[in-house]
Amino acid sequence: MKYRLRLEDLALSESAPFRQTCTGELQAPVGAVFEQIAARPENWPRWFTPADDVHYEGPPPYGVGSMRFFRLYRLVRAREQIIAWDPDERFAYQVHATY
């Protein structure tokens, strides 16, 4: 069964009634981390074990507007759209649907 979610924009990050923030320190340049998280979603299972299939739909280049498929534990699937792609600064997406 497919569940469509309400679409939001980046303004939600400032007005959401609940926000969760996680921080950490890495011994890697910001650009290298961005490359692994945003530009190479196929690498997600190497560092985030619940993810077993993450990939962009369609050909590169990828950025704002690109659609991404994300699957966790071989059960939970989602289609996401990139809404911010700013190397060395931020990477954000919104979930369009889960199924």
Buried (B, 14 or more C-beta within 10 A) or exposed (E): EEEEEEEEEEEBEEEEEEEEEEEEEEEEEEEEEBBBBBBBBEBBBEEEEEBBBBEBEEEEEBEEEBBBBBBBEEEEBBBBBBBBBEEEEEBBBBBBEBE
